[in-house]
Amino acid sequence: MSLRLDKLGVVIALLVAYGTLVAPFATFRANRIVPGEARSILAALPVGAGVVLLGLMVVSAAIILLKTPAVLRLGAAAAALGAIALFIGVTATYLTPPENTYARVSPASGFWVLLFAYALLAADSITRLRPRPGIRVLLLLSTLAGATAILVSGLWDGLSILKEYAGRADVFWLEAGRHVALALGSLFASVVVGLPLGILCHRVEPLRAGVLNTLNLIQTIPSIALFGILIAPLGWIAVNVPGAAAIGIRGIGAAPAFVALFLYSLLPVVANTVVGLAGVPREANEAARGIGMTDRQRLFGIELPLAMPVILTGIRIVLVQNIGLATIAALIGGGGFGVFVFQGIGQTAMDLVLLGAVPTVVLAFAAAIVLDALIEMNTPSQNRGRTA
């Protein structure tokens, strides 16, 4: 029987080959800001560990290249990701001189290429397996639990990003709380306002075009520009409206960031509510009228449940968008993970940038998976095949 190549597998295997054989696996620096020395896998790890990792990459590349079962490909991706995560911690211990508190060891481009390649392989394998929503969430929780276990074990403590965290642990969790509060708070406000507004636009057709065009116009304003536009009116409110400053409304800080994220969130919520309600089968409404249901009963008992997958899709877009945009809030004193990103840029300390960027990406990724599962669970079973 002839062996057949997998088209996506060829691309992933080329990425693995580049990350393994060409790009450096780790970077050693004498301190946090000086240029680093790139090290390959064999130079960054003890001889035995380096050979084991290279061997695993070769075996996984063979599995990736060929049309192998999706379960085997997922297993190869999981094993490779686990090995990469473990061995990058080993590099920090191996490369750092004893009792040297100034040296920094960071993942280099090869590590990130391998991480991307095997994450892509895992995503492709899961797509082919088409597991139930609960299984996908369980896979996410297992991945997060594994990363947490490595963090708790101290294996990554020697990496530069963890050393940056160690000096800012209290501030990190404070900013993490602010980031989540901005993202979730603006999402909640947009749903409270956008859902009724979307229902109104669906029912009152002359209102629809004006509202959607206005929200679309807001969406085209660059985020930094919108933050700046809001500083003056919110500053005026803080000075002239009694009690406004006391509840946190001011020209800079969390208030303009919250308002900007709220405004950006309205279009997906309102538009998806309109589209979802418009997609409710006419027969369902006519049957509901035939049994004597009122408009209110039809809305909450028939229309909204059937439109919920589309509405949840809008909410998913908003949450992932807000988690990313909340990073920029640090520019106007709004806090969040952007504090570390912009501090790192100012100090040319890339590991400090990663301290803000990595949790932002993880939050967005986790939110997308959870909401995708929620959308599928709210999609009627006869429609899942069409939407998959």
C-alpha positions as CSV (number, residue, x, y, z in Angstrom):
1,M,0.0,0.0,0.0
2,S,1.5,3.4,-1.0
3,L,2.0,6.0,1.6
4,R,0.1,9.2,1.0
5,L,1.2,12.7,2.1
6,D,-1.1,15.0,4.1
7,K,-1.2,18.4,2.5
8,L,-1.4,20.4,5.7
9,G,1.0,17.9,7.3
10,V,3.7,18.9,4.7
11,V,3.4,22.5,5.8
12,I,3.5,21.7,9.5
13,A,6.5,19.3,9.0
14,L,8.4,22.1,7.2
15,L,7.7,24.4,10.2
16,V,8.9,21.7,12.5
17,A,12.1,21.1,10.5
18,Y,12.8,24.9,10.5
19,G,12.1,25.2,14.2
20,T,14.3,22.2,15.0
21,L,17.2,22.4,12.6
22,V,17.5,26.1,11.6
23,A,16.1,28.5,14.2
24,P,17.6,28.8,17.7
25,F,15.7,27.1,20.5
26,A,16.8,29.4,23.4
27,T,18.6,32.7,23.9
28,F,21.1,33.4,26.7
29,R,21.7,36.9,27.9
30,A,24.1,38.2,30.6
31,N,21.3,40.5,31.8
32,R,17.8,41.4,30.8
33,I,18.6,44.1,28.2
34,V,21.8,43.1,26.5
35,P,21.7,41.3,23.1
36,G,21.5,37.5,23.5
37,E,23.4,34.5,22.3
38,A,21.2,32.2,20.2
39,R,21.5,28.5,21.0
40,S,20.3,25.5,19.0
41,I,18.5,22.6,20.7
42,L,21.7,20.6,21.1
43,A,23.6,23.6,22.5
44,A,20.8,24.7,24.8
45,L,20.2,21.3,26.4
46,P,22.3,18.6,28.0
47,V,23.4,16.1,25.3
48,G,21.0,13.3,26.3
49,A,18.0,15.7,26.5
50,G,18.8,17.3,23.2
51,V,19.0,14.0,21.4
52,V,15.7,12.9,23.0
53,L,14.0,16.1,21.9
54,L,15.4,15.9,18.3
55,G,14.3,12.2,18.1
56,L,10.8,13.1,19.2
57,M,10.7,15.9,16.5
58,V,11.7,13.4,13.8
59,V,9.1,10.8,14.9
60,S,6.4,13.4,15.1
61,A,7.3,14.9,11.7
62,A,6.9,11.4,10.1
63,I,3.4,11.1,11.7
64,I,2.6,14.6,10.5
65,L,3.7,14.1,6.9
66,L,1.6,11.0,6.3
67,K,-2.1,10.6,6.2
68,T,-2.3,9.0,9.7
69,P,-5.4,8.7,12.0
70,A,-6.4,12.0,13.6
71,V,-6.1,10.4,17.1
72,L,-2.5,9.5,16.4
73,R,-1.8,13.1,15.1
74,L,-3.4,14.6,18.2
75,G,-1.3,12.3,20.4
76,A,1.9,13.3,18.6
77,A,0.9,17.0,19.0
78,A,0.3,16.6,22.7
79,A,3.5,14.7,23.3
80,A,5.6,17.2,21.3
81,L,4.0,20.2,23.1
82,G,4.6,18.6,26.5
83,A,8.2,17.9,25.6
84,I,8.8,21.4,24.3
85,A,7.3,22.9,27.5
86,L,9.4,20.6,29.7
87,F,12.7,21.0,27.8
88,I,12.5,24.8,27.6
89,G,12.5,24.8,31.4
90,V,15.6,22.5,31.4
91,T,17.5,25.0,29.2
92,A,17.2,27.7,31.8
93,T,18.8,25.5,34.5
94,Y,21.4,24.2,32.0
95,L,22.5,27.6,30.5
96,T,22.4,29.8,33.6
97,P,25.6,29.9,35.6
98,P,25.3,28.8,39.3
99,E,24.1,31.5,41.6
100,N,23.9,34.0,38.8
101,T,20.8,36.3,39.3
102,Y,21.5,38.5,36.4
103,A,21.6,36.0,33.5
104,R,18.4,35.6,31.4
105,V,17.4,32.6,29.4
106,S,14.4,33.1,27.0
107,P,12.6,30.9,24.4
108,A,14.0,31.8,21.0
109,S,12.3,31.8,17.6
110,G,12.6,28.0,17.2
111,F,10.6,27.4,20.3
112,W,7.8,29.7,19.1
113,V,7.8,28.1,15.6
114,L,7.6,24.6,17.1
115,L,4.9,25.8,19.5
116,F,2.8,27.2,16.7
117,A,3.4,24.2,14.4
118,Y,2.2,21.6,17.0
119,A,-0.7,23.9,18.2
120,L,-1.8,24.0,14.5
121,L,-1.5,20.2,14.3
122,A,-3.6,19.8,17.5
123,A,-6.2,22.2,16.2
124,D,-6.4,20.4,12.9
125,S,-6.6,17.0,14.6
126,I,-9.4,18.1,16.9
127,T,-11.3,19.5,13.9
128,R,-11.0,16.2,12.1
129,L,-12.2,14.3,15.2
130,R,-15.1,16.7,15.7
131,P,-15.4,16.0,19.5
132,R,-18.5,17.1,21.5
133,P,-18.4,20.6,23.0
134,G,-17.8,19.2,26.5
135,I,-14.8,17.2,25.3
136,R,-13.3,20.3,23.7
137,V,-13.6,22.2,27.0
138,L,-12.1,19.2,28.8
139,L,-9.1,19.3,26.5
140,L,-8.7,23.0,27.2
141,L,-8.9,22.4,30.9
142,S,-6.4,19.6,30.7
143,T,-4.0,21.8,28.8
144,L,-4.3,24.6,31.3
145,A,-3.9,22.1,34.2
146,G,-0.7,20.8,32.6
147,A,0.7,24.3,32.2
148,T,-0.3,25.2,35.8
149,A,1.4,22.0,37.1
150,I,4.7,23.0,35.3
151,L,4.4,26.5,36.8
152,V,3.8,25.2,40.3
153,S,6.7,22.7,40.0
154,G,9.2,25.5,39.5
155,L,10.6,24.0,36.3
156,W,10.1,27.3,34.4
157,D,11.4,29.5,37.3
158,G,14.7,30.0,35.6
159,L,13.1,31.5,32.4
160,S,13.4,35.2,32.0
161,I,9.6,35.7,31.8
162,L,9.1,34.0,35.2
163,K,11.9,36.1,36.7
164,E,10.1,39.2,35.4
165,Y,6.9,37.9,37.0
166,A,8.7,37.1,40.3
167,G,9.5,40.8,40.8
168,R,6.0,41.9,39.9
169,A,3.7,39.2,41.2
170,D,1.4,41.4,43.2
171,V,1.2,44.0,40.4
172,F,0.6,41.2,37.8
173,W,-2.5,39.9,39.6
174,L,-3.8,43.4,40.2
175,E,-3.5,44.2,36.5
176,A,-4.9,40.8,35.5
177,G,-8.0,41.7,37.6
178,R,-8.3,45.0,35.9
179,H,-7.9,43.5,32.4
180,V,-10.6,40.9,33.1
181,A,-12.9,43.5,34.6
182,L,-12.6,45.7,31.6
183,A,-13.2,42.9,29.1
184,L,-16.1,41.3,30.9
185,G,-17.6,44.5,32.2
186,S,-17.8,46.1,28.8
187,L,-19.2,42.8,27.4
188,F,-21.9,42.7,30.0
189,A,-22.8,46.3,29.4
190,S,-23.0,45.8,25.6
191,V,-25.3,42.8,26.0
192,V,-27.6,44.7,28.4
193,V,-27.9,47.5,25.9
194,G,-27.3,45.8,22.6
195,L,-29.7,42.9,23.0
196,P,-32.8,45.1,23.5
197,L,-31.5,47.5,20.8
198,G,-31.1,44.6,18.4
199,I,-34.7,43.4,19.1
200,L,-36.0,46.9,18.6
201,C,-34.1,47.2,15.3
202,H,-35.6,43.9,14.2
203,R,-39.1,45.0,15.0
204,V,-38.8,48.6,13.8
205,E,-37.3,48.4,10.3
206,P,-36.9,52.2,9.7
207,L,-34.6,52.3,12.8
208,R,-32.4,49.5,11.7
209,A,-30.3,51.1,9.0
210,G,-29.6,54.2,11.1
211,V,-28.5,52.4,14.2
212,L,-26.3,49.8,12.3
213,N,-24.6,52.5,10.2
214,T,-23.9,54.6,13.3
215,L,-22.4,51.6,15.1
216,N,-20.4,50.6,12.0
217,L,-19.0,54.1,11.9
218,I,-17.8,53.8,15.5
219,Q,-16.2,50.5,14.7
220,T,-14.0,52.1,12.0
221,I,-12.5,54.6,14.5
222,P,-9.0,53.4,15.6
223,S,-8.9,52.3,19.2
224,I,-6.2,54.8,20.3
225,A,-8.1,57.6,18.6
226,L,-11.4,56.7,20.3
227,F,-9.6,56.5,23.7
228,G,-8.3,60.0,23.0
229,I,-11.7,61.4,21.8
230,L,-13.3,60.2,25.1
231,I,-10.8,61.9,27.4
232,A,-12.3,65.4,27.0
233,P,-16.0,64.6,27.5
234,L,-15.4,62.3,30.4
235,G,-13.0,64.8,32.0
236,W,-15.8,67.5,31.7
237,I,-18.3,65.1,33.3
238,A,-15.9,64.4,36.2
239,V,-15.5,68.1,36.9
240,N,-19.1,69.3,36.3
241,V,-21.3,66.4,37.4
242,P,-21.6,65.9,41.1
243,G,-20.5,62.5,42.3
244,A,-19.1,61.5,38.9
245,A,-15.4,61.6,40.0
246,A,-16.3,59.6,43.1
247,I,-17.5,56.6,41.1
248,G,-14.4,56.6,39.0
249,I,-15.4,58.7,36.0
250,R,-12.5,60.8,34.8
251,G,-10.6,61.8,31.6
252,I,-8.0,59.1,31.9
253,G,-8.0,55.7,33.5
254,A,-10.5,52.9,33.3
255,A,-13.5,55.1,32.5
256,P,-12.6,56.0,28.9
257,A,-11.3,52.5,28.3
258,F,-14.5,51.0,29.5
259,V,-16.7,53.3,27.4
260,A,-14.6,52.7,24.3
261,L,-14.7,48.9,24.7
262,F,-18.5,49.2,25.2
263,L,-18.9,51.2,22.0
264,Y,-16.8,48.7,20.0
265,S,-18.9,45.9,21.4
266,L,-22.3,47.2,20.4
267,L,-22.1,46.5,16.7
268,P,-21.5,42.7,16.9
269,V,-24.2,42.3,19.6
270,V,-26.8,44.4,17.8
271,A,-26.1,43.1,14.3
272,N,-26.1,39.4,15.4
273,T,-29.3,39.9,17.3
274,V,-30.9,41.3,14.2
275,V,-29.6,38.6,11.9
276,G,-30.5,35.8,14.4
277,L,-34.1,37.1,14.8
278,A,-34.4,37.5,11.1
279,G,-33.4,33.9,10.6
280,V,-36.2,32.5,12.8
281,P,-38.4,30.4,10.4
282,R,-41.7,32.0,9.6
283,E,-43.5,28.7,10.2
284,A,-42.4,28.7,13.9
285,N,-43.8,32.2,14.4
286,E,-47.1,31.3,12.6
287,A,-47.5,28.1,14.7
288,A,-46.9,30.2,17.8
289,R,-49.6,32.7,16.8
290,G,-51.9,29.8,15.9
291,I,-51.8,28.5,19.5
292,G,-52.5,32.0,20.9
293,M,-49.0,33.1,22.1
294,T,-48.5,36.8,22.6
295,D,-45.7,38.8,21.0
296,R,-43.8,38.7,24.3
297,Q,-44.3,34.9,24.7
298,R,-43.1,34.4,21.1
299,L,-40.0,36.5,21.6
300,F,-38.8,34.7,24.7
301,G,-40.2,31.3,24.0
302,I,-39.6,30.9,20.3
303,E,-37.5,33.7,18.6
304,L,-34.7,34.3,21.1
305,P,-34.0,30.6,21.7
306,L,-33.8,29.9,18.0
307,A,-31.6,33.0,17.4
308,M,-29.4,32.3,20.4
309,P,-26.5,30.6,18.4
310,V,-26.1,33.6,16.2
311,I,-26.4,36.0,19.2
312,L,-23.8,34.0,21.1
313,T,-21.5,34.2,18.0
314,G,-21.6,38.0,18.3
315,I,-20.9,37.7,22.0
316,R,-17.9,35.5,21.3
317,I,-16.6,38.1,18.8
318,V,-17.0,40.8,21.4
319,L,-15.2,38.9,24.2
320,V,-12.2,37.9,22.1
321,Q,-12.0,41.4,20.7
322,N,-12.3,43.1,24.1
323,I,-9.6,40.9,25.7
324,G,-7.2,42.1,23.0
325,L,-8.3,45.7,22.9
326,A,-8.1,46.0,26.7
327,T,-4.3,45.8,26.3
328,I,-4.3,49.3,24.8
329,A,-6.1,50.7,27.8
330,A,-2.8,50.9,29.6
331,L,-1.8,53.9,27.3
332,I,-4.4,56.0,29.1
333,G,-4.0,54.6,32.6
334,G,-6.7,52.0,32.3
335,G,-4.4,49.2,33.6
336,G,-4.5,45.6,32.4
337,F,-1.8,43.4,30.8
338,G,-0.9,46.3,28.5
339,V,1.0,47.8,31.4
340,F,3.7,45.2,31.1
341,V,3.6,45.3,27.3
342,F,4.3,49.0,27.1
343,Q,6.8,49.0,30.0
344,G,8.7,46.2,28.2
345,I,8.7,48.2,24.9
346,G,10.0,51.3,26.7
347,Q,12.8,49.3,28.4
348,T,13.6,47.1,25.4
349,A,12.8,44.1,27.6
350,M,11.0,41.6,25.4
351,D,10.4,39.2,28.3
352,L,8.4,41.9,30.1
353,V,6.4,42.4,26.9
354,L,5.7,38.6,26.9
355,L,4.6,38.8,30.5
356,G,1.7,40.9,29.3
357,A,1.2,39.4,25.8
358,V,1.1,35.7,26.7
359,P,-1.7,35.8,29.3
360,T,-3.7,38.0,26.9
361,V,-3.4,35.4,24.2
362,V,-4.3,32.5,26.6
363,L,-7.4,34.4,27.8
364,A,-8.6,35.1,24.3
365,F,-7.9,31.5,23.2
366,A,-9.7,30.0,26.2
367,A,-12.7,32.4,25.8
368,A,-13.0,31.4,22.1
369,I,-13.0,27.7,22.9
370,V,-15.6,28.0,25.7
371,L,-18.0,30.2,23.7
372,D,-17.6,28.0,20.6
373,A,-18.7,25.0,22.8
374,L,-21.6,27.0,24.2
375,I,-22.7,28.1,20.7
376,E,-22.7,24.4,19.5
377,M,-24.7,23.3,22.6
378,N,-27.3,25.9,21.8
379,T,-27.5,25.0,18.1
380,P,-30.3,22.6,17.2
381,S,-28.9,19.2,16.4
382,Q,-30.2,19.1,12.8
383,N,-28.3,22.3,12.0
384,R,-24.9,21.3,13.4
385,G,-23.9,19.4,10.3
386,R,-24.5,22.5,8.2
387,T,-22.6,24.8,10.5
388,A,-19.6,22.5,11.2
